[in-house]
């Protein structure tokens, strides 16, 4: 058993892919949901990136932040990609969900997250129930999602409790987005920042 070195300006993570092949069984009437999904048809790029950053910066989500505008619009303008804001009872945006139906017969749960200050409050199951109600539609035979060791430590167990089954594991490495200033240096404080932040990024 050996260890593979990772450069100081890189991040390595273990990615687990999970899937459902049938909708989960109904869990009975739990009363009014504490969270709702607000559909954002053809969302504004800046609004989308702002919510993406709010829910994902702590977990080093950066992929949509570095996409060229034309590439981001290619995704957001596609009617087979559906973006939702998670809304609490007071009408505040507390999370996001993105469903990707671009592969026939499948729905990828591309993004699913609450803002960090609302995690651990018991909202996850309600948000997932609302999400799966939209994912499982006519013609969909598989719903899948992936999570990694940079995500919330409870994420993998949460997906499994919701009925997803793990089927593949991979290792991903990428440039630490804090080094180039894509995310602030204090993002994801639980993940050590080993390389110096570039001077341009620090300005």
Secondary structure, 3 states (H helix, E strand, C coil): CCCCCCCCCEEEEEEEEEEECCCCCCCCCCCCCCEEEEECCCCCHHHHHHHHHHHHHHHCCCCCCCCCHHHHHHHHCCCCEEEEEEEECCCCEEEEEEEECCCCCEEEEEEEEECHHHCCCCCHHHHHHHHHHHHCCCCCCEEEEEEECCCCCCHHHHHHHCCCEEEEEEEEEEECCCCCCCCCCCCCCCCCCCCCCCHHHHC
